[in-house]
Amino acid sequence: MANVSGCELPDHLLYDVANHLWYEPIDGGLVRFGMTSIAMALADNKLFAFTPKRVGRDFEKGKSCAVIESGKWVGPARAAFAGVVTEVNEALIKRPMLAVMDPYGKGWMLIARPSEADPLAGLLAGAAMQQAYADWMRDNNFAGCPPVSQ
């Protein structure tokens, strides 16, 4: 697992650094995705509401696939590709703090079927992701991820 200024970033995932979302290709051409630990730190480790698009609904690349309400911000989670929602994390709707406590496990947001030929193009992993996040942190005066209190 990569660690950039105290922020954990699992190596097996792909990242949209600008929107602080992670993506994981899964069986059947589907993609599971959620918010990074950095997104949660930006939200002051408080998430009050998660309102995803419903199953069967389309979303566009760069547009909202869910609305997030945190301690510091209300706004869209912007998808890295166009697709159709195939599953939503009902547990996250009921307990939004799952995204803070376990962003890469129980805190996932959606599973979607991409409608693009190469939906994960442009997402980062490994050393490129680590460097992009280090640069983003420097450019945005982001000190890193504080420990999450249980």
C-alpha angles and dihedrals in degrees: 000000000000119000120199113182092332094314114124116221116178113229097224094062133082120230140215097203096187092056099031095234130135127212132202123188109223136180122307096029091291127137126214116203144175147155123297127238085252091059089052092049089051087053089055088249090288123116117178104173141013116191112179130187109266125260109278094027121125124230130191130231110270092013133103121289091168142002119239125201115193140163090273108021147031117198151102130309099224116216122227092219141022117259151123124276110243099172138008126204100249090184090060091051089054096039110025091177088074085083089059097041097042110008095167098041126027091005098069115134112205147354114216142179107230117228093201128087095234105019097168097051111127096024116123135230138170121002093352091056093046092051092046091052092045089052092046091050092050094046093048098040090240110165095200139259117320119215113277113240114224 
